[in-house]
Amino acid sequence: MGDDATRPLSDARFEPSDAGHWMVSIPDLDECVATCHEVVALLEDPVVERHTAASLVGPNAARHDELLALARRSASFASDALGEPTLDDETFESLVTALGTLRTLTLWALDALAADGSGREHELMGLLERISRLFERASRSLYSTVVPIGDDVFRLRWSVSDRAMIRAFSEDLDRLLDGDDPSIVRLFPPAYGDDAERSRGYDALARSELIESRRAALTVLDDALGRDEIDGTRLATLMRAVNDLRLVIGTRLDVGEDGTPHGEPDESDAAAQQAYERLSLLLSDIVGALSG
């Protein structure tokens, strides 16, 4: 396994079909199957076995043979599932679980090698990268609200409640854009920082254009609420619109730039806080889909 660090990462794709199944596309199937079984080989390493015996103690602790059996079951299931062209929902969820288990066991084994001081953990980082990439691809497809389904085409898996929430906040923001409500201040940050005079001059010249740009993004957002698929250009515009909604709610909640509230949350703000967190998740999924 000494060449693990130089071997390619998986470029697997998992796409939901109209029939309610998951279409599986694994360009490097043999590589992915080998990766699953390499985790088993890693658990079979005597150094890892000694580390397990020394570190997992107590009546409820897992034994090494139990971890090894779990690795073998997970690798066998994942290998079979990856080789199928389509999977039903239950099998796909089980695949994600199996890949997550293999990733966790890989981390455990690498920690054992690091504790042994042999230095071998560095040569096996490629294995961790491959199994992590495979797990992340599958789990993102299962749980993400935005899924790539082809060349520059994305499926929006937004729920009815997501769409209703977004529509309400979008209409609210559209009304606010013509005024000076304090909740939209982050949408128009001072162009020249602490130089208030120059910033006011810029705002006087550019604000109407900025407002139109944001309204155009809201129009794309409104159109997307009636669609299940969208292209990359519109998805990028969608990203800006969803971020605008998130910024407005965050300003009302007095949430800092890092997403942390400045004060104690008020019970009356519970609905707004839930909306902020949901929009943050939707935004993260959009960014993840666009970044590949």
PyMOL commands that set and color helices and strands:
alter all, ss='L'
color gray80, all
select helices_A, chain A and resi 4-6+29-43+46-55+64-82+89-116+120-143+160-176+182-187+196-224+232-252+267-290
alter helices_A, ss='H'
color red, helices_A
select strands_A, chain A and resi 13-16+22-25+86-87+146-150+153-156+229-231
alter strands_A, ss='S'
color yellow, strands_A
deselect
rebuild
show_as cartoon
